[in-house]
Amino acid sequence: MLRTIVIGSCVSIQGIFETQLENGKIVVRVGSSLFTGTPVSNKAA
């Protein structure tokens, strides 16, 4: 499942969902790299 996260104030990354952490952040995989950040909400415009 693809998920999008935000790292910092303006960098977003989309990757394969790996796990959710206790602090509410999630981990996504892009190739062989893992990134941790705040998930982007699924709100429709």
LINRANOR-V223494 format. One record per residue. N is the residue number from 0. RES is the residue in one small letter. SS is DSSP state (hx for helix, st for strand, lp for the rest). PSI is psi in radians with two decimals (none if undefined). BURIAL is + if it has 9 or more other C-alpha atoms within 8 Angstrom, else -. Layout:
N_RES_SS_PSI_BURIAL ; N_RES_SS_PSI_BURIAL
This chain:
0_m_lp_2.22_- ; 1_l_st_2.39_- ; 2_r_st_2.68_+ ; 3_t_st_2.35_+ ; 4_i_st_2.80_+ ; 5_v_st_2.30_+ ; 6_i_st_2.10_+ ; 7_g_lp_-2.56_- ; 8_s_lp_-0.35_- ; 9_c_lp_0.13_- ; 10_v_st_2.14_- ; 11_s_st_2.56_- ; 12_i_st_2.38_- ; 13_q_st_2.26_+ ; 14_g_st_-3.05_+ ; 15_i_st_2.23_+ ; 16_f_st_2.30_+ ; 17_e_st_-1.01_- ; 18_t_st_2.83_- ; 19_q_st_2.35_- ; 20_l_lp_2.85_- ; 21_e_lp_-0.45_- ; 22_n_lp_0.11_- ; 23_g_lp_-0.19_- ; 24_k_lp_2.82_+ ; 25_i_st_2.82_+ ; 26_v_st_2.27_+ ; 27_v_st_2.67_+ ; 28_r_st_2.29_+ ; 29_v_st_1.84_+ ; 30_g_lp_-2.12_- ; 31_s_lp_0.10_- ; 32_s_st_2.51_- ; 33_l_st_2.39_- ; 34_f_st_2.46_- ; 35_t_st_2.34_+ ; 36_g_st_-3.08_+ ; 37_t_st_2.27_+ ; 38_p_st_2.55_+ ; 39_v_lp_2.36_- ; 40_s_lp_2.79_- ; 41_n_lp_0.43_- ; 42_k_lp_2.36_- ; 43_a_lp_2.63_- ; 44_a_lp_none_-
